[in-house]
Amino acid sequence: MIKIYDTMTRSLRDFVPIEENKVKMYVCGPTVYNYIHVGNGRSAVAFDTIRRYFEYRGFDVTYISNFTDVDDKIIKGAVEAGMSTKDFSDKYIAAFMEDTAALGIKPATRNPRVIDFMDDIIRFVGDLIDKGFAYEAQGDVYFRVEKSQDYAKLANKSLEDLVMGASGRTDEETARKENPLDFALWKSAKAGEVSWESPWGRGRPGWHIECSVMATEILGDTIDIHGGGADLEFPHHTNEIAQSEAKTGHKFVNYWMHNGFVNVDNEKMSKSLGNFVTVHDALKTIDGQILRFFLATQHYRKPINFTEKAIHDAEINLKYLKNAYEQPFSEGVDEAAFQALQEKFVAAMDEDFNTANGITVVFEMAKWINSGNYSAEIKAQFAAILEVFGIVFAEEVLDAEIEKLIAERQEARANRDFAKADAIRDQLAAQGIKLLDTKDGVRWTRD
């Protein structure tokens, strides 16, 4: 049985879906005002790998990941670029789709956008006001945090600690709130900003409300899994829980999952720190599958360091797997031995999607294949396991000239013309083709 580390309970729990053999999964997507950085890419890769493993294990996954296309940064960027906010967002949504495709990330079942859910958001906020969980103040609408049961439990914080941290705030917005911790559901429009008409005047949504609305509208009041970066535990996911459960009266999420950060020199990669590398730029010098392999084969909850050596190691390891995948078939393969390795792989991955342990088993498989154990059936099963990590190797076909040279070398060896055989080997080596003579015949790899 698959076990998931649930951030809410801080424990490993058996995964029991709401519907048998189905997974309803919502993962927070990007705010589309710039290219995503490698840290954002890590989250996208981590949850894509988790989705792929669910599918490998036979689950039908509905995977929703949103685009935040209404935001202060978007408004500012659009003004500076002389574009409408929609055109500005469209530009970076297209870039996101291009960059994630290069990382081998499967398209989401649906990528909802905030601007398409404005009526639903306004109704949601109205319901919270009607139930006494929210209030209007000078065109803004705020959520009453004190009415939320176990607020901030997800982030392991108490309301008392948060109140102490918020004491002494004197800014204009805080003065409008009943409690400094209350968060915005709806913001009144400033002059010249994009806005929508509402019962509280023209304005736009607060950040947190959008995900609650899109998740519940598409997946229902309760969903199986909600994921995102560890930095979203508080306040974003905390506020999602408060407003969703206040509105519906039901548990919002059964399993909360959060991925670790990508670090540069052991410091979190982020736009605010200025130490980020965009995926768009990284792909100019790093093959997308290599970058994907680096990101996918670390346990999703652990931080990882983005270094040249780590990328180089990923390239070497990926090439090793590629060479194993391209081995010729042999006879008399003990397929039961591969089945035992498959079971070992499943046991590793069932333990909270431990890709680090899972990929170790994949290398055991590759070593076993390289020792002369390969068949069409084994290749198909090996390919299915590689796809969990987003690895898809194109079938290599030797061109006719190289095939001819290999056949000539075999003939020369049969005729004991070793000088000619060695010359052909050297000629092939110059073209990046390495030959391996085994008991089952000639094997080859491409450097």
VEXDREN-2710 file (C-alpha; in Angstrom, 1 decimal):
% VEXDREN-2710
k/r/px/py/pz
1/MET/0.0/0.0/0.0
2/ILE/1.2/3.5/-0.8
3/LYS/2.1/5.6/2.2
4/ILE/2.2/9.4/2.2
5/TYR/3.8/11.7/4.6
6/ASP/1.0/14.0/5.5
7/THR/2.1/17.5/6.5
8/MET/-1.0/18.1/8.6
9/THR/-0.4/15.1/10.9
10/ARG/3.4/15.0/10.4
11/SER/3.2/11.3/10.0
12/LEU/3.3/8.6/7.4
13/ARG/-0.2/7.5/6.5
14/ASP/-1.7/4.8/4.3
15/PHE/-3.2/6.3/1.2
16/VAL/-7.0/5.6/1.1
17/PRO/-8.6/7.5/-1.8
18/ILE/-12.0/9.0/-1.6
19/GLU/-13.0/6.9/-4.7
20/GLU/-11.5/3.5/-5.2
21/ASN/-8.5/3.6/-7.7
22/LYS/-8.9/7.3/-8.3
23/VAL/-6.9/10.2/-7.1
24/LYS/-8.1/13.8/-7.0
25/MET/-5.0/16.0/-6.9
26/TYR/-4.5/19.8/-6.7
27/VAL/-1.0/21.3/-7.0
28/CYS/-0.4/25.1/-6.6
29/GLY/0.9/26.4/-9.9
30/PRO/2.9/29.6/-10.7
31/THR/2.0/33.3/-10.5
32/VAL/2.7/34.1/-14.1
33/TYR/4.7/37.3/-14.1
34/ASN/8.1/35.8/-15.0
35/TYR/9.8/32.6/-16.1
36/ILE/9.7/29.9/-13.4
37/HIS/13.0/29.3/-11.6
38/VAL/14.6/25.9/-11.0
39/GLY/13.0/25.8/-7.5
40/ASN/9.5/26.1/-9.1
41/GLY/10.5/23.5/-11.6
42/ARG/11.5/21.1/-8.8
43/SER/7.9/21.3/-7.4
44/ALA/6.4/20.7/-10.8
45/VAL/8.7/17.7/-11.4
46/ALA/8.2/16.3/-7.9
47/PHE/4.4/16.2/-8.2
48/ASP/4.5/15.1/-11.8
49/THR/6.6/12.1/-10.7
50/ILE/4.2/11.4/-7.9
51/ARG/1.3/11.5/-10.4
52/ARG/3.2/9.2/-12.7
53/TYR/3.8/6.7/-9.9
54/PHE/0.1/6.6/-9.0
55/GLU/-0.6/5.9/-12.7
56/TYR/2.1/3.2/-12.8
57/ARG/0.3/1.6/-9.8
58/GLY/-3.0/1.6/-11.7
59/PHE/-4.7/4.8/-10.4
60/ASP/-6.8/7.1/-12.5
61/VAL/-5.4/10.6/-11.6
62/THR/-7.2/13.9/-12.1
63/TYR/-4.4/16.4/-11.8
64/ILE/-5.2/20.1/-11.4
65/SER/-2.6/22.9/-11.3
66/ASN/-3.6/26.5/-11.5
67/PHE/-2.2/29.7/-13.0
68/THR/-2.4/32.8/-10.8
69/ASP/-3.1/35.5/-13.4
70/VAL/-4.3/38.3/-11.2
71/ASP/-1.7/39.6/-8.8
72/ASP/0.2/42.8/-7.8
73/LYS/3.4/41.6/-9.6
74/ILE/1.4/40.9/-12.8
75/ILE/-0.2/44.3/-12.7
76/LYS/3.1/46.0/-12.1
77/GLY/4.9/43.9/-14.8
78/ALA/2.1/44.5/-17.4
79/VAL/2.3/48.3/-16.8
80/GLU/6.0/48.3/-17.3
81/ALA/5.8/46.2/-20.4
82/GLY/3.0/48.3/-21.8
83/MET/0.7/45.2/-22.1
84/SER/-2.7/44.2/-20.8
85/THR/-2.6/42.0/-17.7
86/LYS/-4.1/39.1/-19.8
87/ASP/-1.5/39.4/-22.6
88/PHE/1.3/39.7/-20.0
89/SER/0.1/36.5/-18.2
90/ASP/-0.5/34.7/-21.5
91/LYS/3.2/35.3/-22.4
92/TYR/4.4/33.6/-19.2
93/ILE/1.8/30.8/-19.3
94/ALA/3.1/29.9/-22.8
95/ALA/6.7/30.0/-21.4
96/PHE/5.7/27.8/-18.5
97/MET/4.1/25.2/-20.9
98/GLU/7.2/25.2/-23.1
99/ASP/9.7/24.9/-20.2
100/THR/7.7/22.1/-18.4
101/ALA/7.3/20.2/-21.6
102/ALA/11.1/20.3/-22.0
103/LEU/11.3/18.8/-18.5
104/GLY/9.0/15.9/-19.5
105/ILE/6.1/17.1/-17.3
106/LYS/2.8/15.7/-18.5
107/PRO/0.0/18.2/-19.2
108/ALA/-2.3/18.7/-16.3
109/THR/-5.9/17.4/-16.6
110/ARG/-6.7/21.1/-16.3
111/ASN/-4.9/24.4/-15.7
112/PRO/-7.6/26.7/-14.3
113/ARG/-7.0/30.5/-14.4
114/VAL/-8.3/33.0/-11.8
115/ILE/-9.9/35.3/-14.4
116/ASP/-12.1/32.4/-15.5
117/PHE/-13.5/31.8/-12.0
118/MET/-14.3/35.4/-11.0
119/ASP/-18.1/34.8/-10.6
120/ASP/-17.4/31.7/-8.5
121/ILE/-14.9/33.6/-6.3
122/ILE/-17.4/36.4/-5.7
123/ARG/-20.1/33.9/-4.7
124/PHE/-17.6/32.1/-2.4
125/VAL/-16.7/35.3/-0.6
126/GLY/-20.4/36.2/-0.3
127/ASP/-21.2/32.9/1.3
128/LEU/-18.4/33.5/3.9
129/ILE/-19.9/36.8/4.7
130/ASP/-23.4/35.3/5.1
131/LYS/-22.0/32.7/7.4
132/GLY/-20.3/35.3/9.6
133/PHE/-16.7/34.1/8.7
134/ALA/-15.9/37.3/6.7
135/TYR/-16.7/41.0/6.8
136/GLU/-16.5/44.0/4.5
137/ALA/-14.4/47.0/5.4
138/GLN/-14.2/50.0/3.0
139/GLY/-14.5/47.9/-0.1
140/ASP/-12.1/45.1/1.1
141/VAL/-13.3/41.8/2.5
142/TYR/-11.4/40.0/5.2
143/PHE/-11.7/36.5/6.7
144/ARG/-12.2/36.3/10.5
145/VAL/-9.3/34.1/11.6
146/GLU/-10.5/33.7/15.2
147/LYS/-13.6/31.8/13.9
148/SER/-11.4/29.2/12.2
149/GLN/-10.9/26.0/14.1
150/ASP/-7.3/25.0/14.7
151/TYR/-6.1/27.9/12.4
152/ALA/-2.4/27.4/11.3
153/LYS/-2.3/23.8/12.5
154/LEU/-0.9/22.8/9.1
155/ALA/2.2/25.0/9.7
156/ASN/2.4/23.9/13.4
157/LYS/1.7/27.4/14.6
158/SER/-0.8/28.5/17.3
159/LEU/-3.1/31.4/17.0
160/GLU/-1.6/32.9/20.2
161/ASP/1.9/32.9/18.7
162/LEU/0.7/34.5/15.6
163/VAL/-1.2/37.2/17.5
164/MET/2.0/38.0/19.5
165/GLY/3.9/38.2/16.2
166/ALA/1.4/40.6/14.7
167/SER/1.2/42.9/17.7
168/GLY/2.2/46.5/17.1
169/ARG/1.2/46.6/13.5
170/THR/-0.1/50.1/12.6
171/ASP/-0.4/50.2/8.8
172/GLU/-3.5/51.5/7.1
173/GLU/-4.8/48.1/6.1
174/THR/-4.4/46.7/9.6
175/ALA/-6.4/49.6/11.0
176/ARG/-9.4/48.4/8.9
177/LYS/-9.2/44.8/10.2
178/GLU/-11.0/43.5/13.3
179/ASN/-7.9/41.4/14.0
180/PRO/-4.4/42.0/12.5
181/LEU/-4.3/38.3/11.4
182/ASP/-7.4/38.5/9.3
183/PHE/-6.5/38.0/5.6
184/ALA/-8.0/39.5/2.5
185/LEU/-10.5/37.7/0.4
186/TRP/-11.3/40.6/-1.8
187/LYS/-9.3/43.8/-2.4
188/SER/-10.8/47.1/-3.5
189/ALA/-9.4/48.4/-6.8
190/LYS/-6.9/51.2/-7.0
191/ALA/-7.1/53.7/-9.8
192/GLY/-6.1/52.2/-13.2
193/GLU/-5.9/48.6/-11.9
194/VAL/-7.7/45.7/-13.6
195/SER/-10.9/45.0/-11.5
196/TRP/-14.3/43.3/-11.5
197/GLU/-17.6/44.5/-10.2
198/SER/-18.7/42.9/-6.9
199/PRO/-21.3/43.6/-4.1
200/TRP/-18.5/45.4/-2.3
201/GLY/-17.4/47.6/-5.2
202/ARG/-14.9/47.1/-7.9
203/GLY/-11.9/45.0/-6.9
204/ARG/-10.1/41.7/-7.4
205/PRO/-9.5/38.5/-5.3
206/GLY/-7.0/38.1/-2.6
207/TRP/-4.3/35.6/-3.3
208/HIS/-5.5/32.6/-1.2
209/ILE/-9.2/32.5/-2.2
210/GLU/-8.5/31.5/-5.8
211/CYS/-7.2/28.0/-5.0
212/SER/-10.0/27.2/-2.6
213/VAL/-12.5/28.1/-5.3
214/MET/-10.8/26.4/-8.2
215/ALA/-10.1/23.2/-6.2
216/THR/-13.6/22.8/-4.8
217/GLU/-15.4/23.8/-8.1
218/ILE/-13.4/21.3/-10.1
219/LEU/-12.7/18.5/-7.6
220/GLY/-15.4/18.8/-5.0
221/ASP/-15.6/19.9/-1.4
222/THR/-13.0/17.3/-0.2
223/ILE/-10.0/16.3/-2.3
224/ASP/-7.4/13.5/-1.9
225/ILE/-4.1/15.4/-2.2
226/HIS/-3.1/19.0/-2.2
227/GLY/0.5/19.8/-2.9
228/GLY/3.0/22.6/-3.3
229/GLY/6.3/24.0/-2.0
230/ALA/7.1/23.9/1.7
231/ASP/7.0/27.8/1.7
232/LEU/3.2/27.6/1.0
233/GLU/2.3/25.9/4.3
234/PHE/1.8/29.3/5.8
235/PRO/0.0/31.5/5.0
236/HIS/-1.3/30.2/1.7
237/HIS/-2.4/26.7/2.4
238/THR/-3.3/27.6/6.0
239/ASN/-5.7/30.2/4.7
240/GLU/-7.1/27.8/2.0
241/ILE/-8.0/25.4/4.7
242/ALA/-9.7/28.1/6.9
243/GLN/-11.8/29.6/4.1
244/SER/-12.7/26.3/2.4
245/GLU/-13.8/24.4/5.5
246/ALA/-15.7/27.5/6.7
247/LYS/-17.6/27.7/3.4
248/THR/-18.3/24.0/2.8
249/GLY/-18.5/22.6/6.4
250/HIS/-16.3/19.6/5.2
251/LYS/-12.7/18.6/5.5
252/PHE/-10.9/20.3/2.6
253/VAL/-7.9/18.0/2.0
254/ASN/-7.2/14.4/3.2
255/TYR/-3.4/14.5/2.5
256/TRP/-1.2/17.6/2.4
257/MET/2.2/17.2/0.6
258/HIS/5.0/19.7/0.4
259/ASN/8.3/19.5/-1.5
260/GLY/11.6/20.7/-0.2
261/PHE/13.6/23.6/-1.7
262/VAL/16.3/23.8/-4.3
263/ASN/19.3/25.4/-2.7
264/VAL/22.2/27.4/-4.2
265/ASP/25.3/27.3/-1.9
266/ASN/23.0/25.8/0.8
267/GLU/20.6/28.8/0.6
268/LYS/17.0/28.5/-0.7
269/MET/16.7/29.5/-4.4
270/SER/14.2/32.3/-4.7
271/LYS/13.4/35.4/-6.7
272/SER/13.4/37.6/-3.5
273/LEU/17.0/36.6/-2.7
274/GLY/18.1/37.1/-6.3
275/ASN/20.0/33.8/-6.4
276/PHE/17.7/32.0/-8.8
277/VAL/18.2/30.4/-12.2
278/THR/15.2/30.2/-14.5
279/VAL/14.3/26.9/-16.1
280/HIS/14.2/28.9/-19.4
281/ASP/17.9/29.9/-19.0
282/ALA/19.0/26.6/-17.6
283/LEU/17.6/24.7/-20.6
284/LYS/20.0/26.8/-22.8
285/THR/22.9/24.8/-21.5
286/ILE/21.4/21.7/-19.8
287/ASP/19.4/19.1/-21.7
288/GLY/15.8/19.0/-20.3
289/GLN/15.9/15.3/-19.6
290/ILE/19.1/15.7/-17.6
291/LEU/17.7/18.5/-15.5
292/ARG/14.5/16.5/-15.0
293/PHE/16.6/13.4/-13.9
294/PHE/18.4/15.6/-11.4
295/LEU/15.2/16.9/-9.9
296/ALA/13.2/13.7/-10.0
297/THR/15.6/11.3/-8.4
298/GLN/15.9/13.2/-5.1
299/HIS/13.3/12.5/-2.4
300/TYR/10.7/15.2/-2.9
301/ARG/10.6/16.4/0.7
302/LYS/14.4/16.9/1.0
303/PRO/16.3/20.0/0.0
304/ILE/18.7/19.6/-3.0
305/ASN/21.7/21.6/-4.0
306/PHE/21.8/22.9/-7.6
307/THR/25.5/22.6/-8.6
308/GLU/27.4/21.9/-11.8
309/LYS/28.7/18.6/-10.3
310/ALA/25.2/17.4/-9.5
311/ILE/24.1/18.1/-13.1
312/HIS/27.2/16.4/-14.4
313/ASP/26.5/13.3/-12.3
314/ALA/22.9/13.2/-13.5
315/GLU/24.2/13.3/-17.1
316/ILE/26.5/10.3/-16.5
317/ASN/23.9/8.3/-14.6
318/LEU/21.2/9.0/-17.3
319/LYS/23.7/7.8/-20.0
320/TYR/24.3/4.6/-18.1
321/LEU/20.5/3.9/-18.0
322/LYS/20.2/4.8/-21.7
323/ASN/22.9/2.3/-22.6
324/ALA/21.2/-0.4/-20.6
325/TYR/17.9/0.4/-22.3
326/GLU/19.5/0.0/-25.7
327/GLN/21.1/-3.4/-25.1
328/PRO/20.3/-6.1/-27.7
329/PHE/18.0/-9.0/-26.6
330/SER/19.5/-12.2/-25.2
331/GLU/18.2/-15.7/-24.8
332/GLY/17.2/-17.6/-21.8
333/VAL/16.3/-14.6/-19.6
334/ASP/15.2/-15.3/-16.1
335/GLU/12.2/-13.0/-16.1
336/ALA/11.3/-14.0/-12.5
337/ALA/14.6/-12.3/-11.4
338/PHE/13.4/-9.0/-12.9
339/GLN/10.0/-9.4/-11.3
340/ALA/11.8/-9.5/-7.9
341/LEU/13.5/-6.3/-8.8
342/GLN/10.2/-4.7/-9.8
343/GLU/8.7/-5.7/-6.4
344/LYS/11.7/-4.1/-4.7
345/PHE/11.1/-0.9/-6.7
346/VAL/7.5/-0.8/-5.7
347/ALA/8.3/-1.3/-2.1
348/ALA/10.7/1.7/-2.2
349/MET/8.3/4.0/-4.0
350/ASP/5.3/3.0/-1.9
351/GLU/7.2/4.5/1.1
352/ASP/6.2/8.1/0.4
353/PHE/7.4/8.1/-3.2
354/ASN/11.0/7.6/-2.2
355/THR/12.6/8.3/-5.6
356/ALA/16.1/8.2/-4.2
357/ASN/15.7/4.6/-3.1
358/GLY/13.6/3.8/-6.2
359/ILE/16.3/4.9/-8.6
360/THR/18.8/2.8/-6.7
361/VAL/16.7/-0.2/-7.6
362/VAL/16.5/1.0/-11.2
363/PHE/20.3/0.9/-11.4
364/GLU/20.3/-2.6/-10.1
365/MET/17.9/-3.4/-13.0
366/ALA/20.3/-1.8/-15.4
367/LYS/23.3/-3.8/-14.1
368/TRP/21.3/-7.0/-14.4
369/ILE/20.3/-6.1/-18.0
370/ASN/23.9/-5.3/-18.9
371/SER/25.0/-8.7/-17.7
372/GLY/23.1/-10.3/-20.5
373/ASN/19.5/-10.5/-19.3
374/TYR/17.2/-8.7/-21.8
375/SER/14.1/-9.5/-23.8
376/ALA/11.2/-7.5/-25.4
377/GLU/9.1/-8.1/-22.3
378/ILE/11.8/-6.9/-19.9
379/LYS/12.4/-3.8/-22.1
380/ALA/8.7/-2.9/-22.0
381/GLN/8.6/-3.3/-18.2
382/PHE/11.9/-1.3/-17.8
383/ALA/10.5/1.5/-20.0
384/ALA/7.4/1.7/-17.8
385/ILE/9.5/2.1/-14.7
386/LEU/11.7/4.7/-16.3
387/GLU/8.6/6.7/-17.3
388/VAL/7.8/7.1/-13.6
389/PHE/10.9/9.4/-13.5
390/GLY/9.9/11.1/-16.7
391/ILE/12.6/9.3/-18.7
392/VAL/11.6/8.3/-22.2
393/PHE/14.4/7.1/-24.5
394/ALA/13.9/7.4/-28.2
395/GLU/14.6/4.1/-30.0
396/GLU/18.2/4.3/-31.4
397/VAL/18.5/2.8/-34.8
398/LEU/21.9/2.2/-36.2
399/ASP/22.1/3.6/-39.7
400/ALA/22.8/1.2/-42.5
401/GLU/26.5/2.0/-42.8
402/ILE/27.2/1.3/-39.1
403/GLU/25.2/-1.9/-39.3
404/LYS/27.2/-3.0/-42.3
405/LEU/30.5/-2.2/-40.4
406/ILE/29.5/-4.3/-37.4
407/ALA/28.6/-7.2/-39.7
408/GLU/32.0/-6.9/-41.5
409/ARG/33.8/-6.9/-38.2
410/GLN/32.0/-10.0/-37.1
411/GLU/33.0/-11.6/-40.4
412/ALA/36.6/-10.5/-40.0
413/ARG/36.7/-12.1/-36.5
414/ALA/35.3/-15.3/-37.9
415/ASN/38.0/-15.3/-40.5
416/ARG/40.6/-14.5/-37.8
417/ASP/41.4/-11.3/-39.6
418/PHE/41.9/-9.5/-36.3
419/ALA/43.7/-6.5/-37.8
420/LYS/40.6/-5.7/-39.9
421/ALA/38.3/-6.3/-37.0
422/ASP/40.3/-3.9/-34.8
423/ALA/40.4/-1.3/-37.5
424/ILE/36.6/-1.5/-37.8
425/ARG/36.2/-1.2/-34.0
426/ASP/38.4/1.9/-34.1
427/GLN/36.4/3.4/-37.0
428/LEU/33.1/2.8/-35.0
429/ALA/34.7/4.3/-31.9
430/ALA/35.5/7.4/-33.8
431/GLN/31.7/7.7/-34.5
432/GLY/30.9/7.3/-30.8
433/ILE/29.9/3.6/-31.1
434/LYS/31.5/1.4/-28.4
435/LEU/31.3/-2.4/-29.0
436/LEU/31.1/-5.0/-26.3
437/ASP/31.8/-8.7/-27.1
438/THR/29.8/-11.0/-24.9
439/LYS/28.8/-14.6/-24.8
440/ASP/25.5/-13.6/-26.4
441/GLY/27.1/-11.7/-29.2
442/VAL/28.1/-8.1/-29.9
443/ARG/26.5/-5.4/-27.7
444/TRP/27.0/-1.7/-28.4
445/THR/26.6/1.6/-26.7
446/ARG/26.6/5.2/-28.1
447/ASP/28.7/7.7/-26.2
END
